[in-house]
Amino acid sequence: MRARLSLLAAARSAPLLDARFDDDRPLDPTGWRAVQRAAPALVSLAGAELRYCSPSLGCRETGRALGLTPLAQPALRDCDMGRWHGRTLREVTAGEPDAVATWLGDPHAAPHGGESLAAFVSRVGMWLDTRPWEEDGWIVAVAEPDVVRAVLCHALTATPAPYWHLDIQPLSVTTLTGRAGDWSLTMT
C-alpha cells in the first residue's frame, strides 16, 4: 500500500527577523497576499481525503484561506521551546549564547527547558507513522516549516542533524509517498 502525504508550509506570519519561537501570530499582510497569489496553484490540495494542520493560528488561517478546512492536530505543533517561547533567536543568543550553541549542536539537548530536537522529530514522526492510511490515500497537512523539516528527518530515517540544512519556504509543498518506515521524497 502506497500513500501520499503533501506537507504545505504555512504562509508567513511575521518578517524573518521578527520570527519568534513558538510563534502563534496570525498571518501578516505579506502572508495573506502570498496565499491569494498561490491559491490557484494549490487548489488541488483540497482533493485530499484527509486534511490536517498544526494548531497554530497561522497554519489554521493558511488552510482555511485555501479552502482546505483542515483538522488541527496537536502532534503537529511546533517544537516546545520552554523559556525561549515568544523570543527571537537574536534575543536568546544575546542572553544565553552557550545554551544556544548547545541546542544547535546537540539534538538531544533542551537547554530552554522545553523539547529537544530529537524529541520533536520523534513526536511528529509518531504522528506520521500512526495516520489512518488507505490504499492510494492522500493526506494534506499544513504545518510550520520547522514541523515539515522534522517530518522529513523522520520519514527519511535521518538523524536530526540534517534538520538545520532543510530550507522550507512558506507555501511550498513537500510530498512523501510510501508507508510507515518506507517513505520516498517527491520534489515537484
C-alpha positions as CSV (number, residue, x, y, z in Angstrom):
1,M,0.0,0.0,0.0
2,R,1.5,3.4,-1.1
3,A,0.0,6.5,0.4
4,R,0.8,10.2,-0.3
5,L,1.3,13.0,2.2
6,S,1.6,16.5,1.0
7,L,3.1,18.9,3.5
8,L,2.2,22.5,2.9
9,A,4.3,25.0,4.7
10,A,2.2,27.8,6.3
11,A,2.2,31.3,4.9
12,R,4.3,33.9,6.7
13,S,3.1,35.3,10.0
14,A,6.0,37.6,10.7
15,P,9.0,39.1,8.9
16,L,12.0,36.8,9.1
17,L,13.9,39.0,11.6
18,D,10.9,39.1,13.9
19,A,10.3,35.3,13.8
20,R,9.8,34.1,17.3
21,F,10.0,30.6,18.9
22,D,6.5,29.1,19.3
23,D,5.1,32.0,17.2
24,D,1.3,31.8,17.2
25,R,0.6,35.1,15.5
26,P,-1.9,35.4,12.7
27,L,-0.8,35.7,9.1
28,D,0.7,39.1,8.3
29,P,-0.3,41.1,5.2
30,T,2.5,39.7,3.2
31,G,1.4,36.2,4.2
32,W,-2.2,36.9,3.2
33,R,-1.1,38.2,-0.2
34,A,1.1,35.2,-0.8
35,V,-1.8,32.8,-0.1
36,Q,-4.0,34.7,-2.5
37,R,-1.3,34.5,-5.2
38,A,-0.6,30.8,-4.6
39,A,-4.2,29.7,-4.2
40,P,-4.7,28.8,-7.9
41,A,-1.6,26.5,-7.9
42,L,-2.7,24.9,-4.6
43,V,-6.4,24.4,-5.2
44,S,-5.8,20.7,-6.0
45,L,-4.8,20.1,-2.3
46,A,-8.5,20.2,-1.4
47,G,-8.9,16.9,-3.1
48,A,-7.1,15.0,-0.4
49,E,-9.2,12.6,1.6
50,L,-7.8,13.9,4.9
51,R,-6.7,17.5,5.6
52,Y,-4.8,18.4,8.8
53,C,-2.9,21.3,10.2
54,S,-0.8,22.4,13.1
55,P,-2.9,24.0,15.8
56,S,-1.1,27.4,15.3
57,L,-3.2,30.3,14.1
58,G,-1.0,30.9,11.0
59,C,-1.5,27.2,9.9
60,R,-5.2,27.3,10.6
61,E,-5.6,30.6,8.6
62,T,-3.5,29.2,5.7
63,G,-5.6,26.1,5.5
64,R,-8.9,27.9,5.7
65,A,-7.8,30.6,3.2
66,L,-7.1,27.8,0.7
67,G,-10.5,26.1,1.4
68,L,-8.9,23.0,3.0
69,T,-10.9,23.2,6.2
70,P,-8.1,21.3,8.0
71,L,-8.4,19.5,11.3
72,A,-5.9,20.8,13.9
73,Q,-3.5,18.1,15.1
74,P,-1.8,18.8,18.5
75,A,1.1,16.4,17.5
76,L,1.9,18.8,14.6
77,R,2.5,21.8,16.9
78,D,5.9,23.4,16.7
79,C,8.8,22.4,19.0
80,D,8.2,23.4,22.6
81,M,10.8,26.0,23.3
82,G,10.3,26.3,27.0
83,R,11.5,29.6,28.5
84,W,12.5,30.8,25.0
85,H,8.9,30.9,24.0
86,G,8.0,34.1,22.2
87,R,11.6,35.3,21.9
88,T,13.6,35.7,18.8
89,L,16.8,33.8,18.2
90,R,18.7,37.1,18.3
91,E,17.3,37.8,21.8
92,V,18.1,34.4,23.1
93,T,21.6,34.3,21.6
94,A,22.4,37.7,23.2
95,G,21.3,36.4,26.6
96,E,22.3,32.7,26.5
97,P,24.9,32.2,23.8
98,D,26.2,28.9,25.4
99,A,22.7,27.5,25.7
100,V,22.0,28.3,22.0
101,A,25.3,26.7,21.0
102,T,24.4,23.6,22.9
103,W,20.9,23.5,21.5
104,L,22.2,23.8,17.9
105,G,25.0,21.3,18.4
106,D,23.3,18.5,20.4
107,P,19.9,17.2,19.1
108,H,19.2,15.7,22.5
109,A,19.8,18.9,24.5
110,A,16.9,21.1,25.6
111,P,18.7,24.0,27.5
112,H,15.5,26.0,27.2
113,G,13.6,23.6,29.4
114,G,11.3,22.5,26.6
115,E,11.5,19.8,23.9
116,S,14.8,18.7,22.4
117,L,15.1,18.5,18.6
118,A,15.3,14.7,18.8
119,A,12.1,14.6,20.9
120,F,10.4,17.0,18.5
121,V,11.3,14.8,15.5
122,S,10.1,11.7,17.3
123,R,6.8,13.3,18.2
124,V,5.9,14.4,14.6
125,G,7.3,11.0,13.4
126,M,4.9,9.2,15.6
127,W,2.1,11.3,14.1
128,L,3.2,10.3,10.6
129,D,3.5,6.6,11.5
130,T,0.0,6.4,13.0
131,R,-2.0,8.0,10.2
132,P,-5.0,6.0,9.0
133,W,-3.7,5.4,5.5
134,E,-6.0,3.9,2.9
135,E,-4.8,2.2,-0.3
136,D,-3.5,5.0,-2.5
137,G,-4.8,7.5,0.1
138,W,-3.8,11.1,0.2
139,I,-3.4,13.4,3.2
140,V,-2.5,17.1,3.2
141,A,-1.1,18.7,6.3
142,V,-0.5,22.5,6.7
143,A,2.4,23.0,9.1
144,E,5.1,25.4,10.1
145,P,8.4,24.9,8.2
146,D,10.0,23.5,11.3
147,V,7.4,20.8,11.5
148,V,7.9,19.9,7.8
149,R,11.7,19.6,8.5
150,A,11.0,17.3,11.4
151,V,8.7,15.1,9.4
152,L,11.3,14.8,6.6
153,C,14.1,13.8,9.1
154,H,11.8,11.1,10.5
155,A,10.4,9.9,7.1
156,L,13.9,9.6,5.6
157,T,15.2,7.9,8.7
158,A,17.9,10.5,9.1
159,T,19.4,11.6,12.3
160,P,18.1,15.1,13.4
161,A,21.4,16.6,12.2
162,P,20.1,17.4,8.6
163,Y,17.2,19.3,10.2
164,W,19.2,22.5,10.2
165,H,20.0,22.1,6.5
166,L,16.5,21.8,5.1
167,D,15.2,25.1,3.8
168,I,11.4,25.0,3.7
169,Q,9.8,28.1,2.2
170,P,6.3,29.4,3.1
171,L,3.6,27.9,0.9
172,S,6.0,25.3,-0.5
173,V,4.6,21.7,-0.9
174,T,6.7,18.7,0.0
175,T,5.3,15.3,-0.8
176,L,6.1,11.9,0.7
177,T,4.9,8.7,-0.8
178,G,5.0,5.3,0.8
179,R,4.0,3.9,4.2
180,A,5.3,4.0,7.8
181,G,9.0,3.2,7.8
182,D,9.3,3.3,4.0
183,W,8.9,6.8,2.6
184,S,10.2,8.4,-0.6
185,L,10.5,12.2,-1.1
186,T,8.9,13.6,-4.2
187,M,10.0,17.1,-5.3
188,T,7.8,19.0,-7.8
